[in-house]
């Protein structure tokens, strides 16, 4: 079983530095993938209300035999719950489907600024953390302006912000803002789904140099930037490969070559215009 390094969040919770994403798996597929992932050594499992697979994830967690305190289970909730009480309702629904008494991390899935209720949702998350129902709280797809508003109006910064990030969407400004406010950056779509990232010469050359797969090179690029990637896979060999990225170091030249890919992919999701 592969052992994964961790990072300590601002509130003291310990987050594995690579996790398993489960979108867009259904309950049955998510259950199979999570069972395999836990056997391989994953302990960070990421799901969401919107993925509609929390029941399957919960079945896998229960059947795995892994002690609850070893797991780091994350979920996210949709805009219909953007209120103080709504956040509690969302937590209760996710916890029930997952079969858990508490969540390790609960995120607001999208800011939905047109609805303009994400600050109230954040206040609800703060209450859930104070009540001990969630160990850590955070956001997903929030831009620095959204995060700054949370900090300004509540005095509390998220512990995690999960954003679309890969060498093709490097998000340097976002990562710098996160670092300034002690927010850990998580990456969804860390392997550049829908792009030719894994075939790019900068990636394949580094893979050849280190005797690694292109996917491992991209994930290593992210972990060397202190980003926590959550790649999705249901293939056991790839699950193992995606965890085995801490036994080599990309050179400064390789890091720069991958960083130079920023902006070369399709347009990233814009959370000022999209959300659910």
C-alpha positions in Angstrom: 0.0 0.0 0.0 1.3 3.4 -1.0 1.8 6.0 1.8 0.8 9.6 1.0 2.4 12.7 2.5 0.0 15.2 4.2 -0.4 18.9 4.7 -1.8 20.5 7.8 -4.7 22.9 7.3 -5.0 26.2 9.1 -7.4 24.6 11.7 -5.1 21.7 12.4 -6.8 19.0 10.3 -4.4 16.8 8.3 -5.1 16.6 4.5 -3.5 13.9 2.3 -1.6 15.6 -0.6 -3.3 13.5 -3.3 -7.0 12.4 -3.3 -9.5 10.6 -5.4 -12.1 12.5 -7.4 -15.4 10.8 -8.2 -17.1 13.0 -10.8 -19.0 11.9 -13.0 -19.3 8.4 -11.5 -22.7 7.0 -10.5 -23.2 5.2 -7.2 -22.1 1.8 -8.5 -19.0 3.0 -10.3 -18.1 5.3 -7.3 -18.4 2.4 -4.9 -16.1 0.2 -7.0 -13.5 3.0 -7.5 -13.4 4.0 -3.9 -13.0 0.4 -2.7 -10.0 0.0 -5.0 -8.6 3.4 -4.1 -8.7 2.7 -0.3 -7.0 -0.7 -0.9 -4.2 1.1 -2.8 -3.7 3.7 -0.1 -6.0 6.7 -0.8 -7.4 8.3 2.2 -8.8 11.6 0.7 -12.0 10.9 -1.1 -13.9 13.7 -2.8 -17.6 13.7 -3.7 -20.4 16.2 -4.0 -24.2 16.5 -3.8 -24.2 17.3 -7.5 -22.3 14.1 -8.4 -25.2 12.0 -7.1 -22.9 9.3 -5.9 -22.6 9.9 -2.1 -24.5 6.7 -1.4 -22.1 4.6 -3.4 -19.1 6.4 -1.8 -20.6 5.7 1.6 -21.0 2.0 0.9 -17.4 1.8 -0.1 -16.2 3.6 3.0 -18.3 1.3 5.2 -17.1 -1.9 3.6 -13.5 -1.0 3.4 -12.6 -1.7 7.0 -10.5 1.5 7.1 -10.8 3.3 10.4 -12.9 6.4 10.2 -10.1 8.6 11.7 -7.8 7.6 8.8 -10.3 8.8 6.2 -10.6 12.4 4.9 -14.0 12.6 3.3 -15.0 15.8 1.4 -18.4 16.8 -0.1 -19.8 20.0 -1.6 -23.3 21.5 -1.8 -25.3 23.4 -4.4 -26.7 26.9 -4.5 -30.1 26.0 -3.3 -28.6 25.6 0.2 -26.8 29.0 0.2 -28.1 30.2 3.6 -27.1 29.6 7.2 -29.7 27.0 7.8 -29.3 25.6 4.2 -25.7 24.7 4.9 -26.8 22.6 7.9 -29.5 20.9 5.7 -26.9 20.2 3.1 -24.5 18.8 5.6 -27.2 16.5 7.1 -28.2 15.2 3.7 -24.6 14.5 2.6 -23.7 12.9 6.0 -26.8 10.7 5.8 -26.0 9.5 2.3 -22.4 8.8 3.2 -23.3 7.1 6.4 -21.1 9.4 8.5 -21.6 11.3 11.7 -19.2 14.1 10.6 -17.4 15.2 7.4 -13.8 16.1 7.2 -14.3 18.9 4.7 -17.5 20.5 3.4 -17.3 23.0 0.5 -19.6 25.5 -1.1 -19.5 24.0 -4.7 -19.8 27.3 -6.6 -20.1 30.9 -5.5 -23.1 31.7 -7.8 -22.5 35.5 -7.4 -25.7 36.3 -9.3 -27.7 34.7 -6.4 -25.4 36.6 -4.0 -25.9 34.3 -1.0 -22.6 32.6 -0.7 -21.6 34.7 2.4 -24.6 33.3 4.2 -23.6 29.8 3.2 -20.2 30.5 4.5 -21.6 31.6 7.9 -23.5 28.3 8.0 -20.3 26.4 7.4 -18.6 28.3 10.2 -21.4 27.2 12.5 -21.1 23.6 11.4 -17.4 23.6 12.2 -17.9 25.2 15.6 -20.5 22.5 16.3 -18.0 19.8 15.4 -20.0 18.4 12.5 -17.3 19.2 10.0 -13.6 19.2 10.7 -12.7 21.7 8.1 -14.6 24.1 5.8 -13.9 25.5 2.4 -14.9 26.6 -1.0 -14.8 25.4 -4.6 -14.4 27.5 -7.7 -14.1 30.7 -5.7 -12.1 33.5 -7.3 -9.9 35.8 -5.1 -12.6 38.5 -5.1 -15.2 35.9 -3.8 -12.7 34.7 -1.1 -11.8 38.3 -0.1 -15.5 39.0 0.5 -15.8 36.0 2.8 -12.8 37.2 4.8 -14.0 40.8 4.9 -17.5 40.0 6.1 -16.9 37.1 8.4 -13.2 37.3 9.4 -12.8 33.6 8.5 -10.8 32.4 5.5 -11.5 29.0 4.0 -9.1 26.2 4.8 -9.3 24.9 1.2 -10.3 26.3 -2.2 -10.8 23.7 -4.9 -10.3 25.0 -8.4 -9.8 23.8 -11.9 -6.1 23.7 -12.2 -3.4 22.0 -14.3 -0.4 23.3 -16.2 -2.9 24.5 -18.9 -4.8 26.4 -16.2 -2.0 27.2 -13.8 -3.9 29.8 -11.8 -0.8 31.6 -10.5 -2.7 34.6 -9.1 -5.2 32.4 -7.3 -2.5 30.3 -5.8 -0.6 33.4 -4.6 -3.8 34.7 -3.0 -4.4 31.3 -1.3 -0.9 31.2 0.0 -1.2 34.7 1.5 -4.3 33.7 3.4 -3.2 30.2 4.4 -5.7 28.5 2.1 -4.7 25.1 0.6 -5.2 24.9 -3.1 -6.9 21.7 -4.4 -7.1 20.9 -8.1 -10.0 19.4 -9.9 -9.3 18.2 -13.5 -5.6 18.1 -12.6 -4.7 16.1 -15.6 -6.3 18.5 -18.0 -9.4 16.5 -19.0 -10.5 17.4 -22.5 -7.1 18.7 -23.6 -4.0 17.2 -25.1 -1.9 18.0 -22.0 -0.6 14.4 -21.5 0.7 14.3 -25.1 2.5 17.6 -25.0 6.3 17.3 -25.6 7.1 19.1 -22.3 5.2 16.5 -20.4 6.3 13.4 -22.4 10.0 14.5 -22.3 9.9 14.8 -18.5 8.1 11.5 -18.3 10.8 9.8 -20.3 13.6 11.5 -18.3 12.2 10.2 -15.0 10.8 6.9 -16.2 7.3 8.0 -15.2 3.9 8.3 -17.0 2.8 11.7 -18.4 0.1 11.7 -15.7 2.6 11.2 -13.0 4.6 14.1 -14.3 1.6 16.5 -14.3 0.6 15.4 -10.8 4.2 15.9 -9.6 4.2 19.4 -11.1 1.1 20.2 -9.1 2.4 18.7 -5.8 5.7 20.6 -6.2 3.6 23.8 -6.3 1.9 22.8 -3.0 -1.3 21.9 -4.8 -3.4 18.9 -3.7 -4.7 17.2 -6.9 -7.7 15.0 -6.9 -7.5 13.0 -10.1 -10.4 10.6 -11.0 -9.8 7.0 -12.1 -11.5 3.7 -11.8 -8.5 1.8 -13.1 -6.4 0.1 -10.4 -3.1 0.5 -12.2 -3.7 4.2 -12.8 -4.9 4.7 -9.2 -1.6 3.4 -8.0 0.3 5.5 -10.5 -1.6 8.7 -9.4 -0.4 8.1 -5.8 3.2 7.3 -6.7 4.3 10.8 -7.4 6.5 11.6 -4.4 9.6 9.6 -5.2 11.0 11.9 -7.9 11.5 15.7 -8.3 11.0 17.7 -11.5 13.9 20.0 -12.3 13.5 23.8 -12.4 13.7 23.6 -16.2 10.9 21.0 -16.3 8.7 22.9 -13.9 9.2 26.0 -16.1 8.4 24.1 -19.3 5.1 22.9 -17.8 4.3 26.3 -16.4 4.7 27.7 -19.9 1.7 25.7 -21.0 -0.6 28.0 -19.0 -3.4 29.5 -21.2 -2.9 27.0 -24.0 -5.9 24.9 -23.2 -9.6 25.5 -23.7 -11.2 28.3 -21.6 -11.5 27.3 -18.0 -14.9 27.3 -16.2 -15.8 30.8 -15.1 -17.5 30.9 -11.7 -18.9 34.4 -12.3 -21.0 32.9 -15.1 -21.5 29.2 -14.2 -22.5 27.4 -11.1 -25.1 25.0 -9.6 
